[in-house]
Amino acid sequence: MANQQTTNRTPTHDICHVRGEGKNAFWTKIGAAWIHEDGQGLNLSLDFVPTSNDGRLVIRIRKEKAESTKGGAA
């Protein structure tokens, strides 16, 4: 049931695999997350699972679509 609720809502966070540091970091979006209704946890949906140990997973609040495409190619 919780999984069904997750798929009907817009994700609140993006999940990324990050390699490197600072301006040299390479970010790959690998999934999405939703805050539980009680605000005490997250449901995660991963499209990919990193197979290397040379990075870290980062969960960030999802930006508005219009904001994330500013200045980028269409």
N, C-alpha and C positions, 0 to 999 in steps of 0.2 A: 504494500500500500504506500509506504513512504517513497518508493521508487516511482510510482505512478504520479504522486504529487510533484516530485522533482521534475519530471519530464513536462509537466504542464506549466511550469513557472520559468521566468527568464532567469538565467544564472546571475548571481550577484558578484562572483569572483572569477578570474581567469587563473589557470594553473599553468606555469611555465617551467621548462627545464632551462637552467642558466649555466653556461660554461664561461669561465673567465671572470675578470673583475673590471669594474669601472666602465670607461668608454670602450674597452676592448671586449666587453661581455657579449656573448651571443645568446639571445633569448629565442626559445622555440615554444610556442603555445601548444600544450599537449592535452588540455582538458578544461573543465569548468567546475564550479562549486556553487552550492546554494546554502544559505544560512538556515539552520533548523528554525522552526516556528517559535521555539522557546529561546532562541538566540544563544544557546549553549554549545553549539557544534556546527559542523558542516557536512553536507553530503557531497562526495566527489564523484565525478564522471571523467575517466581518463580515456582519451582516444589512442594514446601511445604510452608506452612505459619505457623510460630510458634504460638502455642496457649497459651503459658505461658508468664508471665510478668517478668520472672527472667533472661532475657538475653537482648542482643542487636543485631542489624543487622550490619554487616560490609561488605563493598564493597572494594575488593582488586584487583589490577591488576593481571590478570591471568598469571601464570608462564608457561613456556614451558613444554610440557608433559614429555620430557626426563628429565628435571630438577626436576620435581615434583616426579618422580618415583625413583630417585637415592637413593640407600640404603634401599629401601622398598621392600616388598615381591612382586613378580610378579603375 
